[in-house]
Amino acid sequence: MMTAARPADSGLSGPGELDRYSYAEAPGADRGALPAWDGEAELSRGRRAAGSRGRGLHGQLVQQLGQMIVSGDLGADRPLVPEEIGQRFEVSRTVVRESLRVLEAKGLVSARPNVGTRVRPVSDWNLLDPDIIEWRAFGPQRDDQRRELCELRWTIEPLAARLAAGHGREDVQQRLADMAEIMGHALAQGDSLTFARADAEFHSLLLQVAGNRMLEHLSGIVSSALHVSGAPSGGCDRPSEAGVGHHLRIVDAVGAGDAAGAETAMRQLLTAHPDVERVVPAPREH
């Protein structure tokens, strides 16, 4: 397991083992220590954000650095010095190099000659990246992240439900019905994990059968929204008998080819969240 190497005295200031690391660093840059890091607490948060995905040292370091950047613990006021990172987390130059590359691909950092590796502004981040969604949801921006995810879902999922109703595939109809039934049983038994898994598959199926490849591409975002919330269903459609009823109405509307009914039922499901209700009006019942 990756552990935090707690530096003595003033922190991580020496070049350590990674003198020849290939990322460029600004000459004379401030090489102050990384922010204080509570190893066990941070690893615990990382495990929660990572969910059940298996990850080695590389994945754990990406999680830790990503969370620290998103939370503001690592800002743009100084470069990310690879030696310090390697020493602090007790990982090799290869692990550090690959982790920074992943973060660069997500838009969180940039590496330039004579400048070094630095955190990029929020406007450059890929905010639709599932990892960044998770890191924001478990950091100080958690309330904004969950509200924004609910608003995004309110924008795309009612349309997906409307489009899905026009396809009439019996196998999908049966699968949607199965997921709604599982959600009902899980709710009665207090099984939040099973409820969340069935909920995620339900919404993913709708996006996949909408017949729009761009909407289908967004299914990962919806899955992340369902995964990261303190409530199993993403904060928008929280586990409740009413929520299960809305899912069943979506199933019936999709099966009947009732596009308007499917869209309305989805809006009723998603607008149950008070933050969303302040932005969009609750739909009227038919």
C-alpha positions in Angstrom: 0.0 0.0 0.0 1.2 3.5 -0.7 2.0 5.4 2.5 3.0 8.9 3.2 6.6 9.6 4.1 6.4 12.2 6.8 9.2 14.6 6.3 11.2 15.9 9.3 11.6 19.5 10.2 10.8 21.9 7.3 9.5 19.4 4.8 10.5 18.0 1.5 13.2 20.2 0.1 16.0 18.0 -1.1 16.3 16.5 -4.6 16.1 13.0 -3.2 16.3 10.0 -5.5 14.6 11.5 -8.6 17.3 14.1 -9.6 17.1 13.0 -13.3 13.3 13.1 -13.5 12.4 14.1 -17.1 9.7 16.7 -16.3 11.1 20.3 -16.7 11.3 22.5 -13.6 11.6 26.2 -13.4 15.2 27.3 -12.5 15.2 28.7 -9.0 11.6 27.8 -8.4 10.2 27.8 -4.9 10.7 24.2 -3.7 8.6 24.5 -0.5 7.1 21.4 1.0 3.8 20.0 -0.1 0.9 20.8 2.2 0.5 18.8 5.3 -0.9 15.4 4.5 -2.8 13.1 6.8 -2.0 9.8 5.2 -4.7 7.6 6.7 -7.5 10.2 6.3 -6.5 11.0 2.7 -6.2 7.3 1.8 -9.6 6.8 3.3 -11.1 9.6 1.2 -9.3 8.2 -1.9 -10.8 4.8 -1.3 -14.3 6.3 -1.0 -13.9 8.3 -4.2 -12.4 5.4 -6.1 -15.3 3.1 -5.2 -14.6 -0.5 -6.0 -12.2 0.0 -8.8 -8.9 -1.8 -8.4 -5.9 0.5 -8.5 -2.2 0.1 -7.8 0.4 2.6 -6.7 -0.1 4.6 -9.9 -3.8 4.8 -9.5 -3.6 5.7 -5.8 -1.1 8.5 -6.5 -3.4 9.9 -9.2 -6.2 9.8 -6.7 -4.2 11.6 -4.0 -2.8 14.3 -6.2 -6.1 14.8 -8.0 -8.0 15.3 -4.8 -5.4 17.7 -3.4 -5.5 19.8 -6.6 -9.3 19.8 -6.8 -9.6 20.7 -3.1 -7.2 23.6 -3.5 -4.4 22.0 -1.3 -2.2 22.1 -4.3 -2.5 25.5 -6.0 -0.8 27.2 -8.9 1.4 29.3 -6.7 4.4 26.9 -7.0 5.4 24.0 -9.3 4.7 20.4 -8.5 8.3 19.1 -7.9 8.5 15.4 -8.8 11.2 14.7 -6.3 9.0 16.0 -3.5 6.1 13.9 -4.7 8.2 10.8 -4.9 9.6 11.3 -1.4 6.3 12.2 0.2 4.4 9.2 -1.2 7.3 6.8 -1.3 6.9 5.9 -5.0 9.3 5.6 -7.9 10.0 8.1 -10.6 8.0 5.9 -13.0 4.9 6.1 -10.8 5.2 9.9 -10.4 5.8 10.4 -14.2 2.8 8.4 -15.2 0.6 9.9 -12.6 1.4 13.4 -13.7 0.7 12.5 -17.3 -2.7 11.2 -16.3 -3.4 14.5 -14.5 -2.2 16.5 -17.5 -4.6 14.6 -19.8 -7.4 15.5 -17.4 -6.4 19.2 -17.7 -5.4 19.5 -14.1 -1.7 20.2 -14.6 0.6 21.3 -17.4 4.3 20.6 -17.8 6.4 23.1 -19.8 10.2 23.7 -20.1 11.5 26.4 -17.8 8.2 26.6 -16.0 7.7 23.2 -14.5 4.7 21.2 -13.7 1.9 23.5 -12.4 -1.7 23.3 -11.6 -4.0 24.7 -14.3 -7.0 27.0 -13.6 -10.4 25.4 -13.1 -11.5 26.7 -16.5 -9.0 24.2 -18.1 -10.1 21.1 -16.2 -12.2 18.5 -17.9 -15.1 18.8 -15.5 -16.9 15.9 -17.2 -14.1 13.5 -16.4 -15.5 10.8 -14.1 -12.5 11.1 -11.7 -12.8 14.8 -11.5 -16.5 14.5 -10.8 -15.7 12.1 -7.9 -12.9 14.3 -6.5 -15.1 17.4 -6.5 -17.9 15.5 -4.9 -15.7 14.4 -2.0 -14.0 17.8 -1.6 -15.0 21.3 -0.4 -17.0 21.8 -3.7 -19.2 18.8 -2.9 -22.5 20.8 -2.7 -21.9 22.7 -5.9 -20.8 19.5 -7.7 -23.9 17.5 -6.7 -26.2 20.4 -7.6 -24.5 20.8 -11.0 -24.7 17.1 -11.6 -28.4 17.2 -10.8 -28.9 20.1 -13.2 -27.0 18.4 -15.9 -29.0 15.2 -15.5 -32.2 17.2 -15.6 -31.0 18.6 -18.9 -30.1 15.3 -20.7 -32.1 12.5 -19.1 -35.7 13.6 -19.8 -34.7 13.8 -23.5 -33.1 10.4 -23.3 -36.3 9.0 -21.8 -38.4 10.6 -24.6 -36.1 9.2 -27.3 -36.0 5.7 -25.7 -39.8 5.5 -25.8 -39.7 5.5 -29.6 -37.5 2.4 -29.9 -39.8 -0.2 -28.3 -37.1 -2.9 -27.8 -38.6 -5.7 -25.7 -35.3 -6.8 -24.3 -34.6 -3.3 -23.0 -38.1 -2.9 -21.7 -37.7 -6.1 -19.7 -34.3 -5.0 -18.4 -35.7 -1.6 -17.3 -38.6 -3.4 -15.5 -36.2 -5.7 -13.8 -34.0 -2.9 -12.5 -37.1 -1.0 -11.2 -38.3 -4.2 -9.5 -34.8 -4.7 -7.9 -34.8 -1.1 -6.7 -38.2 -1.7 -5.0 -37.0 -4.8 -3.2 -33.7 -3.2 -2.2 -35.5 -0.2 -0.8 -37.8 -2.4 1.3 -34.8 -4.3 2.6 -32.7 -1.1 3.3 -30.0 -2.4 0.8 -28.6 0.9 -0.5 -25.8 -0.7 -2.5 -28.1 -3.0 -4.5 -30.5 0.0 -5.0 -27.6 2.1 -6.3 -26.4 -0.5 -8.8 -29.8 -1.1 -10.2 -30.5 2.6 -10.4 -27.2 3.2 -12.3 -28.0 0.4 -14.8 -31.5 1.8 -15.3 -30.3 5.2 -16.2 -27.4 3.9 -18.3 -29.8 1.7 -20.3 -32.1 4.7 -21.1 -29.1 6.7 -22.4 -27.9 3.8 -24.5 -31.2 3.1 -26.2 -32.0 6.7 -27.0 -30.5 6.3 -30.4 -28.2 9.3 -29.9 -24.5 8.4 -29.7 -23.6 11.7 -28.0 -26.2 11.0 -25.3 -24.9 7.5 -24.9 -21.4 8.9 -24.4 -22.7 10.8 -21.4 -23.8 7.6 -19.6 -20.5 7.6 -17.8 -21.2 11.0 -16.3 -24.6 9.8 -15.1 -23.0 6.7 -13.6 -20.5 8.9 -11.8 -23.3 11.2 -10.5 -25.1 8.1 -9.1 -21.8 6.9 -7.6 -20.5 9.9 -5.8 -23.5 11.2 -3.9 -24.0 10.7 -0.2 -27.4 9.4 -1.2 -27.1 6.3 -3.4 -29.0 7.8 -6.3 -26.9 10.9 -7.0 -28.8 13.3 -4.9 -31.5 13.9 -7.6 -33.5 10.7 -7.4 -33.0 9.6 -3.8 -34.2 6.2 -2.7 -37.9 6.4 -1.8 -41.2 4.8 -2.6 -42.1 7.8 -4.8 -38.8 7.5 -6.6 -39.4 3.8 -7.4 -42.9 4.8 -8.6 -41.4 7.3 -11.0 -39.0 4.7 -12.3 -42.0 2.3 -12.9 -43.9 5.1 -14.7 -40.8 5.6 -17.0 -40.8 1.9 -17.7 -44.5 1.9 -18.6 -44.2 5.0 -20.8 -41.2 3.6 -22.6 -43.0 0.3 -23.2 -46.1 2.0 -24.5 -44.1 4.3 -26.8 -45.4 7.3 -24.8 -42.5 9.7 -25.4 -44.2 12.7 -23.6 -45.1 10.5 -20.6 -41.5 9.1 -20.3 -40.1 12.6 -20.4 -42.5 13.9 -17.8 -41.9 10.9 -15.4 -38.1 11.5 -15.7 -38.5 15.2 -14.9 -40.6 14.3 -11.9 -38.0 11.9 -10.7 -35.1 14.3 -11.0 -36.7 17.5 -9.7 -37.2 15.8 -6.3 -33.9 17.5 -5.2 -34.5 20.9 -3.6 -31.4 22.5 -5.2 -32.8 21.5 -8.7 -36.3 22.8 -7.8 -34.8 26.3 -7.2 -33.5 26.3 -10.8 -36.2 24.4 -12.8 -39.9 24.2 -12.1 -41.4 20.9 -11.1 -43.4 19.4 -14.0 -47.2 19.2 -13.8 -48.9 15.9 -13.5 -50.9 14.7 -16.6 
